[in-house]
């Protein structure tokens, strides 16, 4: 499976499926090898992956992430097997435990001991029965891991980790925890906007939901920030650490910082003022400059 050194991370749920497929084809044509898509309160991620894989020829579609609370372990494993058989070496399962507010309040489950739950879930996946046509090669999975114990589990039980809402400093920490030989694919929000006021306003709009989620908040506090950095939508210092904004050289420097810290693959999430629009022009600029 060839992910490339730089991939795209994109919310495609806000446009009709036909437009999502067209966007995936454009991403493929631009030269990106991998497209990461989320699962939150939008489309079911395996259905979306199937549509995107069907609409492209060689693009790797990766889930960032498939929520373990959205389906039981056998359903997760067999959905993965189905896509890996149909599209050899083109589907990567990124999976994670999500966040307490998303799990308890929205999905109606009990977000208790997520690490223990994930460990048991992986056990159940590995023991699950599948009577369909098997993929030619063993399917690969990565875990969304921020903290040491989950990173250790990712190292032991998966191909690697896909951390989200992180900085290069976290990437260095994650590489040390994962060890060599494990994929490290951090997400990095980017914005090609040189005006500080405009850029930080768009960045704060993007960050609004994340700074209220306990897992991300806890992780940020371990990276040299404090509670004051979460006030008023995030301090300039926090905004600038999470979102790389400016000209293409700024983006290039941030990508290099992740790579120097140990990242194998950096997933760029381009932001725009209207979150319902796809940042196609930025995708083109990023491809032209970075691929």
C-alpha positions in Angstrom: 0.0 0.0 0.0 1.6 3.3 -1.2 0.2 6.2 0.8 2.8 8.8 -0.3 4.5 11.2 2.0 1.6 13.8 1.8 -2.1 13.0 1.7 -5.3 15.0 1.9 -7.8 14.9 4.8 -11.2 16.2 3.8 -14.8 16.5 4.9 -16.8 15.5 1.8 -20.1 14.9 3.6 -21.5 18.4 3.0 -21.8 17.9 -0.7 -23.9 15.3 -2.6 -22.2 12.0 -3.2 -21.7 12.5 -6.9 -19.7 15.7 -6.0 -17.7 13.8 -3.4 -16.8 11.3 -6.1 -15.8 14.0 -8.5 -13.7 15.6 -5.7 -11.9 12.3 -5.1 -11.2 12.0 -8.8 -9.7 15.5 -8.8 -7.6 14.7 -5.7 -6.3 11.6 -7.5 -5.6 13.5 -10.7 -3.7 16.1 -8.7 -1.3 13.4 -7.6 -2.3 12.8 -4.0 -2.0 9.1 -3.3 -4.3 9.0 -0.2 -7.5 10.6 0.8 -8.6 10.5 4.5 -12.2 10.9 5.4 -13.9 11.1 8.9 -16.9 9.5 10.6 -18.7 11.7 13.1 -22.4 12.7 12.5 -22.4 12.6 8.7 -22.2 9.7 6.3 -21.4 6.1 7.4 -17.7 5.8 6.6 -17.6 2.4 4.9 -20.4 3.4 2.6 -18.6 6.6 1.8 -15.3 4.8 1.2 -17.0 2.4 -1.2 -18.4 5.3 -3.2 -15.0 7.0 -3.4 -13.1 3.9 -4.2 -15.6 3.1 -7.0 -15.2 6.6 -8.4 -11.4 6.5 -8.6 -8.8 4.2 -10.1 -5.8 4.1 -7.8 -6.5 6.5 -4.9 -6.1 5.0 -1.4 -9.1 5.8 0.8 -8.3 5.9 4.5 -10.8 6.4 7.4 -9.9 9.0 9.9 -11.5 7.5 11.8 -14.1 4.7 11.8 -15.8 4.9 15.2 -15.7 1.7 17.2 -19.0 2.6 18.8 -20.8 2.8 15.4 -20.6 -1.0 14.8 -19.6 -4.1 16.5 -16.2 -5.6 16.0 -17.3 -8.3 13.5 -19.1 -5.7 11.4 -15.9 -3.5 11.4 -13.6 -6.4 10.5 -15.9 -7.7 7.7 -16.5 -4.3 6.2 -12.8 -3.8 6.1 -12.3 -7.3 4.5 -15.0 -6.5 1.9 -13.4 -3.3 0.7 -9.9 -4.7 0.8 -11.0 -7.6 -1.4 -12.8 -5.4 -3.8 -10.0 -2.8 -4.0 -6.7 -4.4 -3.2 -4.2 -2.2 -1.4 -6.5 0.8 -1.7 -8.4 0.8 1.6 -6.8 1.6 5.0 -8.9 1.3 8.1 -8.2 4.0 10.6 -10.2 3.4 13.8 -10.7 5.1 17.1 -12.7 5.4 20.3 -14.0 8.9 19.5 -15.0 11.2 22.4 -17.2 11.0 25.4 -19.8 13.6 24.3 -20.1 12.0 20.9 -20.4 8.5 22.3 -22.5 9.1 25.5 -24.8 11.9 24.4 -25.2 11.4 20.6 -24.8 7.6 20.2 -26.2 6.6 23.6 -23.4 4.3 24.7 -21.3 4.3 27.8 -17.8 5.9 27.2 -16.1 4.0 30.0 -12.5 2.8 30.0 -11.9 3.5 26.2 -8.5 1.9 26.2 -9.9 -1.3 27.7 -12.8 -1.2 25.2 -10.4 -0.7 22.3 -8.2 -3.6 23.4 -11.2 -5.9 23.7 -12.6 -4.7 20.4 -9.3 -5.5 18.6 -9.4 -9.0 20.1 -13.0 -9.5 18.8 -12.0 -8.2 15.4 -9.1 -10.7 15.2 -11.4 -13.6 16.2 -14.3 -12.6 13.9 -15.7 -15.0 11.4 -15.9 -14.1 7.7 -17.5 -16.4 5.1 -17.0 -14.1 2.1 -14.2 -14.0 -0.5 -11.1 -13.0 1.3 -8.7 -10.2 0.3 -5.5 -11.2 -1.3 -3.4 -9.6 1.4 -3.9 -9.1 5.1 -6.0 -5.9 5.7 -4.2 -3.1 7.6 -5.5 -0.9 10.4 -4.2 2.1 12.3 -5.4 3.6 15.5 -6.3 7.1 16.4 -3.9 7.5 19.3 -2.9 10.6 21.3 -1.8 9.4 24.7 1.0 7.0 25.6 -1.1 3.9 26.5 -3.2 4.1 23.2 0.0 4.7 21.2 1.5 1.6 22.8 -1.6 -0.3 21.9 -1.3 1.0 18.3 2.3 -0.1 18.2 1.4 -3.6 19.4 -1.8 -4.3 17.6 -1.8 -2.2 14.4 0.1 -0.9 11.5 0.6 2.4 13.2 -1.3 5.6 14.3 -3.2 8.5 12.8 -3.2 11.3 15.4 -5.5 14.3 14.8 -5.4 17.9 16.0 -1.7 17.6 16.9 1.6 19.5 16.5 5.1 18.4 15.4 6.0 18.2 19.1 3.3 15.5 19.5 4.6 13.8 16.4 8.0 13.4 18.0 6.4 12.0 21.1 4.3 9.6 19.1 7.3 8.4 17.1 9.1 7.6 20.3 6.1 5.7 21.7 5.4 3.8 18.5 9.0 2.9 17.8 10.4 2.4 14.3 8.6 0.3 11.7 5.1 1.6 12.6 3.3 4.1 10.3 2.9 7.5 11.8 0.4 9.7 9.9 -0.6 12.9 11.7 -3.3 15.2 10.5 -2.3 18.9 9.9 -4.8 21.7 9.3 -3.5 24.2 6.8 -4.8 27.5 5.4 -3.3 29.4 2.5 -4.1 32.9 3.9 -1.5 35.5 4.8 -3.7 38.0 6.6 -3.4 37.2 10.3 -6.9 38.3 11.3 -8.6 36.5 8.5 -6.5 33.3 9.0 -7.0 33.1 12.7 -10.7 33.7 12.4 -11.1 30.8 10.0 -8.8 28.7 12.1 -10.8 29.3 15.3 -14.0 28.4 13.4 -12.4 25.1 12.6 -11.0 24.5 16.1 -14.2 25.4 17.9 -15.6 21.9 18.3 -12.2 20.3 19.0 -11.1 22.5 21.9 -14.2 21.4 23.7 -13.6 17.7 23.4 -11.8 16.2 26.4 -9.3 14.0 24.6 -8.0 16.8 22.4 -8.0 19.2 25.3 -6.0 16.9 27.6 -3.5 16.3 24.8 -3.0 20.0 24.1 -2.3 20.6 27.8 0.6 18.1 27.7 2.2 20.1 24.8 3.1 23.3 26.8 -0.3 25.0 26.8 -2.6 25.8 29.7 -6.3 26.5 30.3 -6.0 30.1 29.3 -5.1 29.1 25.8 -8.6 27.7 25.3 -10.3 31.0 26.1 -12.0 33.1 23.4 -11.8 30.4 20.8 -8.1 29.7 21.4 -5.1 31.9 22.0 -3.0 33.1 19.0 -0.3 30.8 20.2 -2.6 27.7 20.2 -4.2 28.7 16.9 -0.8 29.0 15.2 0.4 25.7 16.6 -2.7 23.7 15.4 -3.3 25.5 12.1 -0.4 26.2 9.7 -1.5 29.4 7.9 0.3 31.7 5.6 1.9 31.2 2.2 3.0 27.9 0.8 6.4 28.2 2.4 4.8 28.2 5.8 2.9 25.0 5.0 6.0 23.4 3.6 7.9 24.2 6.8 5.2 22.7 9.0 5.1 19.5 6.9 8.9 19.3 7.1 8.6 19.7 10.9 6.3 16.7 11.2 8.6 14.7 8.9 11.7 15.7 10.9 9.8 14.6 14.1 9.2 11.2 12.6 6.1 11.3 10.5 5.9 8.9 7.6 2.8 10.5 6.0 1.3 13.9 6.7 -2.5 14.4 6.1 -3.2 18.0 5.1 -6.7 19.3 5.9 -7.2 22.5 3.9 -9.6 25.0 5.6 -11.8 27.6 4.1 -14.2 30.3 5.5 -17.3 28.4 4.3 -17.1 25.0 5.8 -19.7 23.7 3.4 -17.4 24.4 0.4 -14.6 22.2 -0.8 -11.2 23.9 -0.8 -10.4 22.9 -4.3 -8.1 25.8 -5.1 -6.0 25.1 -2.0 -5.8 21.4 -3.0 -4.4 22.5 -6.3 -1.9 24.9 -4.8 -0.8 22.3 -2.3 -0.3 19.7 -5.0 1.6 22.0 -7.2 4.0 23.0 -4.5 4.4 19.9 -2.4 4.0 16.8 -4.6 
